[in-house]
Amino acid sequence: MPSIELRTRQSLALTPRLQQSVRLLQLSALEFQQELRTALDTNPFLEYDASEAEDVALAGTTPVEDASAPPAADGLAATEPDGLPVESAGSDTLESAGQDDMPADFSGDYGSRNSTRQNGDSDGSDPADWARSQPTLREQLHDALRLYRLDDRDRAVARFIIEALDDDGYLRQSLADLADSVDLEPELTEEELLVALRLVQSLDRPGLGARSLSECLALQITALPANTPGRDVARQIAEHHLERLARREQAELQKQIGCSAEELRVACALVRKLDPKPGNCYGRAEDNYVVPDVIVRQARNKWVVSINPAVQPRARIHRMYAQLFAQSAGASRSPLAQQLQEARWLIRNAQQRFDTIQRVAECIVAHQKAFFLYGEIALKPMVLRDVADELGLHESTISRATGNKYMATPRGIFEFKHFFPRELGTESGGTCSAAAVRALLKEMIAAENTHDPLSDVTLARMLADQGVLVARRTVAKYRHLMKVPPAELRRQL
């Protein structure tokens, strides 16, 4: 018989504040700034704190642009790009962000939104906005197309071809598919598209609008002067024998083309000088860049880690709104009470995010000091659990704190994950990192004889001579990750 029974049990559940803290921690620097920008636009209890920026503008402080300059105050304070001092993660100013009755201030620049920084122009414009950007591939071709006298239909078809090009300059859609996707009266034919394609191929750099690598190289060779040495043989190679050229089958190439060894050598050298992706020399419509979360500097023979001031927003609780709301009747039952609580949660969780990222970064730098002195070859094997055990945090928290986070160092900008190479055994029973092995391989390949390059088996044997035991397939995998071709493709005649 069916029955109803009551049971009690305990279960763990994430509170809304904890859910927000976890979500903010795993965001990248740009995503985090966008999140806070949205909160500033939608939450009336949050305001942008521009008071410090105004003080600097009135004082005429000179911006500090040298990212490698040592931090001041024994490495505990950094200098913001606009000259403002930035408190360390443990300062009282930042800790005050958790108090409900105090405005929570964050030092650092919050992008260009509502910025009051003056640059001498009456309209407040940024001189960088006036800088001329490199035109994109499609912009360049459209500009060149305007110089031709064409009727409306031919111009529309040529523009359609330009828009169908990939960023590297290739047309990877077939003409039949393009003809079906265009709605013109009368119906567009493949012959019209082919004529328009020939026009587009002649607008700018040779090779643009090619439908294959062979056609791209052939177009570039055709554009060369007729008296170029090896031009005719190079065109035959580009049109019919690229695979044999890649496999360096010199004897077979010479037999198929019917040329001398010297003519073949000159033609092969000519083909190798061509650009296989001519569209890459143009600008890009979108700028993809990395904003480092932390900056590592050397000061007084110590490596100091500080949060990048550019990713720390100036945001605080709007004191007047918060006081007026607290004095109003029925404030606790108002929908605005939830927004006030969310504003406080956001500031606390943002500060906790910065604190966690800095603690993780400091732990990484402490473990990988040799890397900052000697480079990739000195990277030690490390896993997330090592950092989690040292900081007393869960491994999943360390994973979130290292995902999509970047560190600016004197050796460049690296992702946090870069400092966690896996462990490999050595002949003596010790360990080394996979990054160190890749650095050794890079040095060996750079020093090899180009006429007799080192094979994967030889590289594995040379690593074994140095006490690093890796299989040939492991060498091949690392070589592929470094984008180094195999030995037969590295050989030069």
C-alpha positions in Angstrom: 0.0 0.0 0.0 1.4 3.5 -0.8 2.2 5.6 2.2 3.5 9.0 3.1 6.7 9.2 5.2 8.6 12.3 6.5 12.4 12.1 6.6 15.0 14.7 7.7 18.4 14.9 6.2 21.2 17.4 5.9 22.6 18.7 2.6 25.1 21.5 1.6 23.8 24.3 -0.6 25.6 27.4 -1.9 24.2 30.7 -0.7 23.6 33.4 -3.3 26.6 35.3 -2.0 28.9 32.2 -2.2 27.6 31.5 -5.7 28.5 35.1 -6.8 31.9 34.7 -5.2 32.7 31.5 -7.1 31.4 33.0 -10.3 33.5 36.2 -10.0 36.7 34.2 -9.2 36.6 32.2 -12.4 36.0 35.3 -14.6 38.9 36.7 -16.7 40.0 40.3 -16.1 38.0 41.6 -19.1 34.9 39.6 -18.1 35.2 40.8 -14.5 35.4 44.5 -15.6 32.3 43.9 -17.8 30.5 42.4 -14.8 31.3 45.4 -12.7 30.4 47.8 -15.4 27.0 46.2 -15.7 26.5 46.4 -11.9 27.4 50.1 -11.9 24.9 50.7 -14.7 22.0 48.8 -13.1 22.5 49.1 -9.3 21.6 52.5 -7.9 23.6 51.9 -4.7 26.9 51.5 -6.6 28.8 54.5 -7.8 32.0 55.1 -9.7 34.6 56.8 -7.4 36.5 59.4 -9.5 37.6 61.6 -6.6 41.2 60.4 -6.7 41.4 60.7 -10.5 40.3 64.3 -10.2 42.9 65.1 -7.6 45.6 63.7 -9.8 44.3 65.7 -12.9 44.4 68.9 -10.9 47.8 68.2 -9.5 49.2 67.5 -13.0 50.7 64.2 -12.0 52.8 62.6 -14.7 51.7 59.1 -15.6 54.0 56.2 -14.9 54.4 53.9 -17.9 57.3 51.8 -16.9 55.8 48.5 -15.9 59.2 47.2 -14.9 59.9 49.9 -12.3 60.4 48.5 -8.8 57.5 49.1 -6.4 57.8 51.6 -3.6 57.5 51.2 0.1 59.5 47.9 0.3 57.5 46.4 -2.5 54.2 46.7 -0.7 52.7 49.5 -2.8 52.6 49.9 -6.5 52.1 52.9 -8.7 49.0 53.3 -10.7 49.2 54.3 -14.4 47.9 57.7 -13.5 50.4 58.2 -10.6 48.1 57.2 -7.7 49.4 54.9 -5.0 47.7 51.5 -4.8 47.4 49.9 -1.4 48.4 46.3 -1.0 45.9 43.5 -0.6 46.2 43.6 3.1 45.8 47.3 3.7 43.1 48.9 5.8 41.7 50.8 2.9 40.8 47.6 1.1 39.6 45.8 4.1 37.1 48.5 4.8 35.2 47.2 1.7 33.5 44.7 3.9 31.9 47.2 6.3 28.3 48.0 5.6 28.3 51.5 7.0 31.5 52.7 5.2 32.0 53.4 1.5 34.0 50.6 0.0 36.8 52.1 -2.1 38.9 50.3 -4.7 42.1 51.8 -5.9 42.9 51.4 -9.6 41.6 52.6 -12.9 38.3 51.3 -14.1 38.7 51.6 -17.8 37.6 54.8 -19.6 34.0 54.8 -18.4 33.1 58.1 -16.7 36.7 58.9 -16.4 37.5 62.5 -15.4 41.1 62.3 -16.3 42.1 65.3 -18.4 44.6 65.2 -21.3 44.6 68.8 -22.3 41.7 68.6 -24.8 38.6 70.6 -24.1 36.3 67.7 -25.2 38.1 65.1 -23.0 39.0 62.9 -26.0 41.8 60.4 -25.9 44.7 61.1 -28.3 44.9 57.3 -28.8 41.5 57.5 -30.5 43.1 59.7 -33.2 45.8 57.1 -34.0 45.3 55.6 -37.5 44.6 51.9 -37.4 45.6 49.5 -40.1 42.8 48.9 -42.5 41.3 45.4 -42.6 41.4 43.2 -45.6 37.8 43.9 -46.6 38.2 47.7 -46.1 41.3 47.7 -48.3 39.6 45.8 -51.1 36.4 47.9 -50.9 38.5 51.1 -51.2 40.4 49.7 -54.2 37.1 48.6 -55.8 35.8 52.2 -55.8 38.4 53.2 -58.3 36.8 50.9 -61.0 34.0 52.0 -63.2 31.4 49.2 -62.9 27.7 49.0 -63.3 25.6 48.3 -60.2 25.3 44.6 -60.7 29.0 44.0 -61.3 29.9 46.1 -58.4 27.4 44.3 -56.1 28.8 40.9 -57.2 32.4 42.0 -56.5 31.5 43.3 -53.1 29.8 40.0 -52.4 33.0 38.2 -53.3 35.0 40.5 -51.0 32.7 39.8 -48.1 32.9 36.1 -48.6 36.7 36.0 -48.2 38.2 34.6 -45.0 40.6 36.6 -42.9 43.6 35.0 -44.4 42.5 36.0 -47.9 41.1 32.7 -49.2 37.7 32.1 -50.8 36.8 28.7 -49.4 33.1 28.6 -50.6 32.5 27.2 -54.0 31.1 29.5 -56.7 28.0 27.3 -57.0 27.2 27.7 -53.3 27.8 31.5 -53.6 25.5 31.7 -56.6 22.7 30.0 -54.7 23.1 32.3 -51.7 22.7 35.6 -53.7 19.3 36.9 -54.5 19.6 38.9 -57.7 17.4 39.4 -60.7 18.3 37.9 -63.2 19.8 34.9 -61.4 23.5 35.1 -60.7 25.6 32.6 -62.7 29.0 31.0 -61.9 30.5 32.7 -64.9 29.6 36.1 -63.5 31.1 35.1 -60.1 34.3 33.9 -61.8 34.7 37.3 -63.6 34.1 39.1 -60.3 36.6 36.8 -58.6 39.3 37.6 -61.2 38.7 41.3 -60.6 39.0 40.9 -56.8 42.2 38.9 -57.2 43.7 41.9 -59.1 42.7 44.6 -56.6 45.6 44.4 -54.1 48.2 41.9 -53.1 48.7 38.9 -55.4 47.2 35.8 -54.0 44.1 37.3 -52.4 40.9 35.6 -53.4 42.6 32.2 -54.1 40.5 29.1 -53.7 43.5 26.9 -52.7 47.1 27.1 -51.7 48.2 26.1 -55.2 46.2 28.9 -56.8 47.4 31.4 -54.2 51.1 30.7 -54.9 50.4 30.5 -58.7 48.9 34.0 -58.6 51.9 35.4 -56.8 54.3 33.8 -59.2 52.3 35.1 -62.2 52.6 38.7 -60.8 56.4 38.5 -60.8 58.4 40.0 -63.7 58.8 37.7 -66.7 62.6 37.7 -66.3 62.5 36.4 -62.7 64.9 33.4 -62.5 63.0 30.1 -62.0 59.6 31.7 -62.6 58.2 29.1 -65.1 59.5 26.1 -63.1 58.1 27.6 -59.9 54.7 28.0 -61.5 54.7 24.3 -62.5 55.6 23.3 -58.9 52.9 25.5 -57.4 50.2 24.3 -59.8 51.0 20.5 -59.8 53.8 19.4 -57.5 53.3 21.1 -54.1 53.1 17.7 -52.2 56.3 16.5 -53.7 58.0 19.8 -52.8 56.7 19.4 -49.2 58.2 15.8 -49.1 61.5 17.2 -50.6 61.4 14.6 -53.5 63.9 16.5 -55.5 64.8 13.7 -57.9 61.1 13.0 -58.7 60.4 16.8 -59.2 63.3 17.1 -61.6 62.1 14.1 -63.5 58.5 15.3 -63.7 59.3 18.9 -64.7 62.3 18.1 -66.9 64.7 20.8 -65.6 68.2 20.8 -64.3 69.1 20.5 -60.7 70.2 24.2 -60.5 66.9 25.4 -62.1 65.0 23.3 -59.6 66.9 24.7 -56.7 66.2 28.3 -57.8 62.5 27.5 -58.4 62.1 25.8 -55.0 63.7 28.8 -53.2 61.4 31.1 -55.1 58.3 29.1 -54.0 59.4 29.1 -50.4 59.6 32.9 -50.4 55.9 33.3 -51.3 53.3 34.2 -48.7 50.8 31.3 -48.2 48.3 33.5 -46.3 48.4 37.0 -47.9 45.4 38.2 -45.9 47.2 38.0 -42.6 49.2 41.2 -43.4 46.1 43.3 -43.0 44.6 44.6 -39.8 41.9 42.9 -37.9 38.4 44.2 -37.2 38.6 43.1 -33.6 41.5 43.5 -31.2 42.3 40.4 -29.1 44.6 41.2 -26.3 45.4 40.0 -22.8 45.1 42.1 -19.6 47.4 40.7 -16.9 45.8 40.2 -13.5 49.0 40.5 -11.5 52.4 42.2 -12.1 55.6 40.6 -10.9 58.6 42.9 -10.3 62.0 42.4 -8.8 62.8 44.7 -5.9 65.7 44.4 -3.5 66.5 41.0 -4.8 63.0 39.8 -4.1 60.1 39.0 -6.5 57.1 41.1 -5.5 53.6 40.4 -6.7 51.0 43.1 -7.0 47.5 43.3 -8.5 47.5 45.1 -11.8 45.9 48.6 -11.1 44.2 48.5 -14.4 41.9 45.7 -13.4 40.9 47.1 -10.0 37.8 49.3 -10.4 37.0 52.4 -8.3 33.6 51.4 -7.0 31.9 52.0 -3.7 28.5 52.1 -2.0 26.7 55.4 -2.7 26.7 56.7 0.9 23.8 59.2 0.5 21.5 56.7 -1.2 22.3 54.1 1.4 21.6 56.5 4.3 18.3 57.8 2.8 17.2 54.3 2.2 18.0 53.2 5.8 16.0 56.1 7.2 12.9 55.4 5.0 10.0 53.5 6.5 9.6 49.9 5.5 13.1 49.8 4.1 13.6 46.1 4.9 10.6 45.1 2.8 11.4 47.3 -0.2 12.7 45.7 -3.4 15.7 48.1 -3.1 16.9 46.2 0.0 17.9 43.3 -2.2 19.9 45.7 -4.5 21.7 47.2 -1.5 22.6 43.8 -0.3 23.8 42.7 -3.7 25.9 45.9 -3.9 27.6 45.0 -0.6 28.1 41.4 -1.7 29.6 42.5 -5.0 32.2 44.7 -3.3 33.1 42.1 -0.7 33.4 39.3 -3.3 35.4 41.5 -5.6 37.9 42.1 -2.9 38.0 38.5 -2.0 38.6 37.7 -5.6 41.7 40.0 -5.7 43.0 38.6 -2.4 42.7 35.0 -3.6 44.4 35.8 -7.0 47.3 37.5 -5.3 47.8 34.7 -2.8 47.9 32.2 -5.6 50.2 34.3 -7.6 52.6 34.8 -4.7 52.6 31.0 -4.1 53.4 30.4 -7.8 56.3 32.9 -7.7 57.7 31.4 -4.6 57.7 27.9 -6.1 59.0 29.1 -9.6 61.7 31.6 -8.6 64.2 29.9 -10.9 62.0 30.5 -13.9 62.2 34.3 -13.5 66.0 34.0 -13.4 66.8 31.4 -16.0 63.7 30.9 -18.1 61.6 27.9 -19.3 64.4 25.4 -18.7 64.2 26.1 -14.9 60.4 25.5 -14.5 59.7 23.0 -11.8 56.9 20.4 -12.0 53.9 21.6 -9.9 50.2 20.7 -9.6 47.2 22.5 -8.3 47.2 20.4 -5.1 50.6 21.8 -4.1 49.2 25.4 -4.0 45.9 24.3 -2.4 47.7 22.5 0.4 50.0 25.5 1.1 47.2 28.1 1.1 44.7 25.9 2.8 42.2 26.2 0.0 40.2 23.6 -2.0 41.8 22.5 -5.2 38.7 23.6 -7.2 39.3 27.1 -5.8 42.8 27.1 -7.1 41.6 25.9 -10.5 39.2 28.8 -10.7 41.8 31.3 -9.5 44.3 30.1 -12.2 41.9 29.8 -15.1 42.0 32.7 -17.6 44.3 34.6 -15.3 47.6 36.1 -16.6 50.8 37.3 -15.0 53.0 40.0 -16.3 56.7 39.2 -15.7 60.0 40.6 -16.9 60.1 37.6 -19.3 56.6 38.3 -20.8 53.0 37.7 -20.0 52.1 34.1 -19.1 48.9 32.4 -18.1 48.8 31.0 -14.5 48.4 27.5 -16.0 51.8 27.9 -17.6 53.5 27.5 -14.2 52.0 24.1 -13.7 54.0 21.8 -16.0 53.6 18.0 -15.5 56.3 15.9 -13.9 58.7 13.7 -15.8 61.2 11.2 -14.5 65.0 11.3 -14.9 67.6 8.6 -15.0 68.9 9.5 -11.5 65.4 9.0 -10.0 64.7 12.8 -9.8 62.0 14.7 -11.6 61.9 17.5 -14.2 59.0 19.4 -15.8 57.6 18.9 -19.3 58.3 22.7 -19.9 62.0 22.1 -19.2 62.1 19.2 -21.6 60.5 21.4 -24.3 63.1 24.1 -23.7 65.9 21.5 -24.1 64.3 20.3 -27.3 64.1 23.9 -28.6 67.8 24.5 -27.9 68.8 21.2 -29.6 66.8 22.0 -32.7 68.1 25.5 -32.9 71.7 24.3 -32.8 71.2 21.4 -35.3 72.8 21.2 -38.7 70.1 22.4 -41.1 71.5 20.1 -43.8 71.2 17.1 -41.5 68.4 17.9 -38.9 67.9 15.8 -35.8 65.1 13.1 -36.0 62.8 12.4 -33.1 64.8 9.3 -32.2 68.0 11.2 -32.1 66.4 13.9 -29.9 65.1 11.3 -27.5 68.6 9.8 -27.4 70.2 13.1 -26.7 67.7 13.8 -23.9 68.6 10.4 -22.4 72.3 11.3 -22.5 71.4 14.3 -20.3 69.4 12.0 -17.9 65.9 12.8 -19.1 64.0 9.6 -20.1 61.3 10.3 -22.7 59.9 8.2 -25.5 60.1 9.1 -29.1 56.4 9.7 -29.4 56.7 12.1 -26.4 59.4 14.0 -28.3 57.1 14.1 -31.4 54.2 15.4 -29.3 56.3 18.2 -27.7 57.8 19.1 -31.1 54.2 19.4 -32.5 53.2 21.6 -29.6 56.2 23.9 -30.4 55.0 23.9 -34.0 58.3 22.5 -35.2 58.1 20.4 -38.4 59.6 17.0 -38.6 63.2 16.4 -39.6 62.5 15.8 -43.3 60.7 19.1 -43.6 63.5 21.0 -41.7 66.2 19.8 -44.0 67.7 22.5 -46.3 69.4 21.7 -49.5 
